[in-house]
C-alpha cells in the first residue's frame, strides 16, 4: 500500500464522515492504493461507526492526547507513506497530490504552509495567526536552523519508517513541533507545500487551548535546545559578571552621575556564578541527551568532553579553590591589620566577595566534572541469570535427546545387521542349487564311466 491518511479523532461526529469520504474519493480519482485510518482517542458521540460506514479503518488509542492518537494511528498504518490531518474538515484532503509527489521525489517530510496557501476568514484566531504561530515558528527556526515557515500546520505527509526512527515521545499538541525539530536535527529532507486552511465544520469549541498548548510548544523548543536555554544566557551572565567584577574589585566605578560600588560587586559575583552554572548545565544536558539519543551526536561537544577529563576538572576546581582560600587568608590579614575590629565594607568586601566567588565556582567545577564522568560510564548488557528450574529442564531435555539419539542409532545398527543377515541367507540359498546341480552332473559322469568300464 502506498499511502495511509491518519486522522486523530475525539468526538468528531459532525465532520469525520465528510473527511473520510473526501479522502477515499481522492484515492479513487488519483488511482492511489490508499487507506484512511481514524485514530480514535475515546469518542463518545458515535464517531467510530460513522468513520467505518464511510470506509475508514478505526484504530482505538487508549492514551489521551493529540500526539498519542497520531502515533497510534501512524504505527497502525499500512502504507509506505503517511499523511496526517485533523478530522474537523479544516483541511482539504483532496489536495494531497503535491504532498505525495514530493515524497515520491525523495522527501522524508512534507509540511503544509498555511501562510503561503491561504487562511480563510474565521479559520484561525487572530492571536494564533499574528502572534502564536509566527513567534513559535521563528523560535524553531532560530534554535534549530530549520527553514520551515509554519511549524504547526496540521496537514503534513512523511515516509512512515523515517518518522518512526525519530522515536517521537510527546503526547500532546507539542507533537507537531517535536516532529519538525527531530527531523531537522537528523538532517532529513524537509519540504513545504502551500496549504489552505478553512473554518472547521464543528459547532463545539476546538480541543486546542491557546495558552496551555502554546506554552507546551515553547517549553519543548527550549528543552530541546540546551544552547539557547543554558549556554548563551550563561555566557552572557558570565561576561557581564566578570567584566563588572574585575572593574569594581579595584575601586568604585562612576558612569555619569551614577556610582557603582561594592553592592554592584556582589551582584556581579552572583551573575558570574549563575552564568557559570548555566554553562555547566548546558554541557551536562547535551552529554545526557547525546547518551540517551534525544539529540544527535555533536562532534564539538564530544571533543570538549574528551579533553575535559575528570582529572582536568578536578585540577581546575582545585586552582579556583586555592585562589578562593588565598583571598580569604588575605581578608583575615586585612582584618588583623585593623586589630580585628570593625572594617569598612567598601574595602573588605573587595577581597571577600571575589574569594567567595572563586570557592563557589571551584565546587561547581568539581561536581560537574564528577557528574560528566558518571554520564560517560557505558552501560553494559550482562547475560541474564539462569533460572535453576530452567537449567534443570535443559539438562533433562538434553538427556532425553541423548537417549533418543542412542535408540535411533541402535535401531539403525539392528536394521543394518538384519539386512546383512538377509543378504547372506539369500546368497547361501542361491549356492545350494548350484551344488546340487554339480553333484548330479558328477554322479551322471560316474555312472557313464562305470558303464564304459563294463
URBEL-V481842 format. One record per backbone hydrogen bond with DSSP energy under -1.0 kcal/mol. CO is the residue of the C=O (numbers start at 0). NH is the residue of the N-H. E is the energy in kcal/mol with one decimal. If there is no record, write none. Layout:
CO_NH_E, CO_NH_E
This chain:
0_79_-1.8, 1_80_-2.8, 2_34_-1.5, 3_82_-2.8, 4_36_-3.0, 5_84_-1.7, 6_38_-2.2, 8_40_-3.0, 11_14_-1.2, 11_15_-2.9, 14_18_-2.1, 15_19_-2.3, 16_20_-2.4, 17_21_-2.2, 18_22_-2.0, 19_23_-2.6, 20_24_-2.2, 21_25_-2.0, 22_26_-2.1, 23_27_-2.3, 24_28_-2.6, 25_29_-2.1, 26_30_-1.0, 26_31_-2.2, 31_33_-1.1, 32_1_-1.6, 32_2_-1.7, 34_4_-2.6, 35_56_-3.0, 36_6_-2.5, 37_39_-1.3, 37_58_-3.2, 38_8_-2.3, 39_60_-3.2, 45_49_-1.8, 46_50_-2.3, 47_51_-2.2, 48_52_-2.8, 49_53_-1.3, 50_55_-2.6, 51_54_-1.4, 56_37_-2.7, 58_39_-1.5, 64_68_-2.5, 65_69_-2.2, 66_70_-2.6, 67_71_-2.2, 68_72_-2.1, 69_73_-2.9, 70_74_-2.4, 71_75_-1.4, 79_159_-2.2, 80_3_-2.3, 81_157_-2.6, 82_5_-3.3, 83_155_-1.7, 87_200_-2.6, 89_197_-2.5, 91_94_-1.6, 95_99_-2.3, 96_100_-2.4, 97_101_-1.9, 98_102_-1.9, 99_103_-2.6, 100_104_-1.2, 101_106_-2.2, 102_105_-1.7, 107_158_-1.9, 108_190_-2.4, 109_156_-2.5, 110_192_-2.7, 112_116_-1.9, 112_194_-2.1, 113_117_-2.2, 117_196_-2.2, 119_122_-2.1, 124_128_-2.6, 125_129_-2.8, 126_130_-1.1, 126_131_-2.8, 127_132_-2.3, 130_134_-2.4, 131_135_-2.5, 132_136_-2.5, 133_137_-2.1, 134_138_-2.5, 135_139_-2.3, 136_140_-2.2, 137_141_-2.6, 138_142_-3.0, 139_143_-2.0, 140_144_-1.4, 149_152_-1.2, 154_111_-1.4, 155_83_-2.9, 156_109_-3.5, 157_81_-2.9, 158_162_-1.9, 159_163_-2.4, 160_164_-1.7, 162_165_-1.1, 163_166_-1.2, 170_67_-1.7, 171_174_-1.6, 172_175_-1.6, 173_177_-2.5, 174_178_-2.1, 175_179_-1.2, 176_180_-2.8, 177_181_-2.7, 178_182_-1.9, 179_183_-2.2, 180_184_-2.6, 181_185_-1.9, 182_187_-2.6, 183_186_-1.4, 187_189_-1.0, 188_107_-2.3, 188_108_-1.9, 190_110_-3.4, 192_112_-2.0, 196_119_-2.7, 208_212_-2.3, 209_213_-1.7, 210_214_-2.2, 211_215_-1.9, 212_216_-2.0, 213_217_-2.3, 214_218_-3.1, 215_219_-2.0, 216_220_-2.2, 217_221_-2.1, 218_222_-2.7, 219_223_-1.9, 221_224_-1.6, 224_228_-2.3, 225_229_-2.5, 225_230_-2.1, 226_231_-3.2, 229_233_-2.4, 230_234_-2.7, 231_235_-2.1, 232_236_-2.5, 233_237_-2.7, 234_238_-2.5, 235_239_-2.4, 236_240_-2.8, 237_241_-2.8, 238_242_-2.5, 239_243_-2.4, 240_244_-2.5, 241_245_-2.6, 242_246_-2.1, 243_247_-2.4, 244_248_-1.5, 252_259_-3.9, 254_257_-2.0, 257_254_-3.2, 259_252_-2.7, 260_264_-1.5, 261_265_-2.1, 262_266_-1.6, 263_267_-2.6, 264_268_-2.2, 265_269_-2.1, 266_270_-2.3, 267_271_-2.2, 268_272_-2.3, 269_273_-2.8, 270_274_-2.7, 271_275_-2.4, 272_276_-2.4, 273_277_-2.3, 274_278_-2.2, 275_279_-2.1, 276_280_-2.3, 277_281_-2.2, 278_282_-2.0, 279_283_-2.8, 280_284_-3.0, 281_285_-2.1, 282_286_-2.4, 283_287_-2.5, 284_288_-2.8, 285_289_-2.3, 286_290_-2.4, 287_291_-2.3, 288_293_-1.7, 288_294_-1.4, 297_301_-2.3, 298_302_-2.7, 299_303_-2.0, 300_304_-2.7, 301_305_-2.7, 302_306_-2.0, 303_307_-3.3, 306_308_-2.0, 308_312_-2.3, 309_313_-2.5, 310_314_-2.2, 311_315_-2.7, 312_316_-2.6, 313_317_-2.4, 314_318_-2.4, 315_319_-2.3, 316_320_-2.2, 317_321_-2.4, 318_322_-2.3, 319_323_-2.6, 320_324_-2.9, 321_325_-2.5, 322_326_-2.1, 323_327_-2.0, 324_328_-2.4, 325_329_-2.3, 326_330_-2.1, 327_331_-2.1, 328_332_-2.4, 329_333_-2.4, 330_334_-2.1, 331_335_-2.6, 332_336_-2.5, 333_337_-1.1, 334_339_-2.7, 335_338_-2.2, 337_340_-1.6, 343_346_-2.0, 343_347_-2.4, 344_348_-2.0, 347_350_-1.5, 347_351_-2.3, 348_352_-2.1, 350_354_-1.4, 351_355_-2.9, 352_356_-2.4, 353_357_-2.3, 354_358_-2.1, 355_359_-2.4, 356_360_-2.4, 357_361_-1.8, 358_362_-1.8, 359_363_-2.0, 360_364_-2.3, 361_365_-2.2, 362_366_-2.7, 363_367_-2.3, 364_368_-2.1, 365_369_-2.1, 366_370_-2.3, 367_371_-2.6, 368_372_-1.9, 369_373_-1.8, 370_374_-2.5, 371_375_-1.4, 373_376_-1.3, 386_390_-2.8, 387_391_-2.7, 388_392_-2.4, 389_393_-2.1, 390_394_-2.0, 391_395_-2.4, 392_396_-2.5, 393_397_-2.3, 394_398_-2.4, 395_399_-2.8, 396_400_-2.4, 397_401_-2.2, 398_402_-2.6, 399_403_-2.5, 400_404_-2.3, 401_405_-2.3, 402_406_-2.8, 403_407_-2.3, 404_408_-2.2, 405_409_-2.6, 406_410_-2.7, 407_411_-2.1, 408_412_-2.5, 409_413_-2.8, 410_414_-2.6, 411_415_-2.1, 412_416_-2.5, 413_417_-2.6, 414_418_-2.1, 415_419_-2.2, 416_420_-2.8, 417_421_-2.4, 418_422_-2.0, 419_423_-2.6, 420_424_-2.7, 421_425_-2.2, 422_426_-2.1, 423_427_-2.4, 424_428_-2.0, 425_429_-1.7, 426_430_-1.5, 427_431_-1.5, 430_434_-1.9, 431_435_-2.6, 432_436_-2.5, 433_437_-2.4, 434_438_-2.5, 435_439_-2.5, 436_440_-2.4, 437_441_-2.1, 438_442_-2.5, 439_443_-2.4, 440_444_-2.2, 441_445_-2.3, 442_446_-2.3, 443_447_-2.3, 444_448_-2.1, 445_449_-2.1, 446_450_-2.2, 447_451_-2.1, 448_452_-2.3, 449_453_-1.8
